[in-house]
Amino acid sequence: MEYILIIISFLIIIDLSAKVDKLKGRIKRMQYTLDQLTKQLGLPENPINDELRKLIKEGEDVKAIKEARETLGLSLLEGKEYIDKLKSDNR
């Protein structure tokens, strides 16, 4: 009986993991679309980005992540990804 519960739990975890991966892909595609629309329409970027770029340039990545999290309401991982994207856009 315990083995059946373990197998069912394992299958549920695999299914949920696959669904999370699909959602991540959809979110990345939506973000790409939003970025393209922003560029095409000439919309200004988020005003906080200038301050974040300044912190990045000064080597204060941790402070930049903290500021992004507080201002934009991001999780730690989202804040890190946001700062990494700003860093890669500056190159």
FENGISUL-V86130 format. One record per helix or strand. SS is the DSSP state (alpha for helix, beta for strand). FROM is the first residue (numbers start at 1). LEN is the number of residues. If there is no record, write none. Layout:
{{SS & FROM & LEN} {SS & FROM & LEN}}
//
This chain:
{{alpha & 2 & 40} {alpha & 48 & 10} {alpha & 61 & 12} {alpha & 76 & 15}}
//
